[in-house]
Amino acid sequence: MSKKGKEKNTANKAKHSKLLNRKKNKLKKEKDTRKERLKAIIAQHREKGNKEDTN
C-alpha cells in the first residue's frame, strides 16, 4: 500500500538536479571561454610572427 500525502524525495531531487545542472553549465562555459582566449592568443601570436617574417 502506498503512502498518503507528500512524496518522499521529489523536492530534494529537483533541487539537487538544478544545482548539478548549474555547476555543469558553469564548468562548460568556463571551458569554452578558456578555449576562445587560447584561440585568440594563438592567432595573435601567429599574426605577430608573420609580420616579423615579412620585415
C-alpha positions, 0 to 999 in steps of 0.5 A: 500500500502506498503512502498518503500525502507528500512524496518522499524525495521529489523536492530534494531531487529537483533541487539537487538536479538544478544545482548539478545542472548549474555547476555543469553549465558553469564548468562548460562555459568556463571551458569554452571561454578558456578555449576562445582566449587560447584561440585568440592568443594563438592567432595573435601570436601567429599574426605577430610572427608573420609580420616579423617574417615579412620585415 
